[in-house]
Amino acid sequence: MNARVPDEEWVSARVEKARHEREMALAAAKRLEDEVQRLAYRVAELEAGGVALKNRAEEAEAYVAAVKASLPWRVIQSLRGLAGRKW
């Protein structure tokens, strides 16, 4: 068996190739990290919008409940009931 020791040029080429592959992998990882960060911000924006809409809906429901519980509303509805109309 002949055990052949690689020459310096071959080793240098392999090291350079490995270095290049490492740089490419690091660049890809950086792009992915940036994309994950961008998506995290987007999710936060969407969740904030959803929370704002939920709060507005709750405020509107509370307002409607307050109106329906008020004396003037009940009086109007009673009068409408006498006239044969219900809301």
NORHURA-V241691 format. One record per run of one state. SS is the DSSP state (A for helix, B for strand, O for the rest). FROM is the first residue (numbers start at 1). TO is the last residue. If there is no record, write none. Layout:
BEGIN
ss=[SS;SS]
from=[FROM;FROM]
to=[TO;TO]
END
This chain:
BEGIN
ss=[O;A;O;A;O]
from=[1;8;70;71;83]
to=[7;69;70;82;87]
END
